[in-house]
Amino acid sequence: MYIRQTNSTSTLLREQYSDTLPNLYTIRTDYQSAGRGQAGNSWESEDGKNLLFSSLLRCNVSASEQFCLRMLVSVAMVDMLAQYLPQEGLCIKWPNDIYYGDRKLSGILVENTLMGGRVAYFIVGIGLNVNQQEFHSKAPNPVSMQQISGQEYDVQMLLEHYLKVLEHWMNVPLQVLKAAYMGHLYRRVGWFPYVEREVSVAPTVIAHTDDPLVHPFLAEFVSITPNGELVLRTQRGDIKTYHFKQIRYIIDL
């Protein structure tokens, strides 16, 4: 379904939901007046320049297994984008943002509805920066496909391609999916600066800062727990486990 403008494709899809809607039912728009990102952040998108859509996914998983859906939608996005951009720059920033180098190319918001301890369905909202060339929000590191390649893209074609790739990954064994996710993970190897978040509404990424109130620490990646928590090792050897809203990445731009 295509709609010229809406407040949020995810909100609209949730309002339209019924048991008769098919799997991967999708709503695309040119402009969202209240597009949402992770942790309640807004999503900047110039009218008609980017791919903005939400899809319904029916997956028979328990509440404790739902991180596999985040792996699924992010791996499929990297796989699709690798057909248009240099693959070596593409990566997944935990849990499911898509980066090109140190810059954010796509944001993915996964929402679920639980029923009897299992997930009845997911609504996956995706914003992919496609043809936008200037960004004006306070987000520290956005980038678009056109900025990377210098080419202009057909957003409807990209959507159709993504849904086709997503269907492929839905039929891949879970261990293969996990291996692909880990292989694409941002900051998979090396020591990098992080800061623990004191409030859940703070951004998940901040540019390098000399602010004396910010106390970063260096850590290396250890693993992802089965329910999707990030495990880091500090330089002191401490092992720390974080939920999504508990850690921020510090980047140098």
Secondary structure, DSSP 8 states (H G I E B T S, - for coil): -EEEEES-HHHHHHHH--TTS-TT-EEEEEEETT-B-GGG-B----TTTSEEEEEEE----BGGGTHHHHHHHHHHHHHHHTTTS-GGGEEEETTTEEEETTEEEEEEEEEEEEETTEEEEEEEEEEE--S-----SS-S-B--HHHHHS----HHHHHHHHHHHHHHHHTS-HHHHHHHHHHTBTT-SSEEEEEE-SSTTS-SEEE----TT---EEEEEEEE-TT--EEEEETT--EEEE-GGGEEEEE--
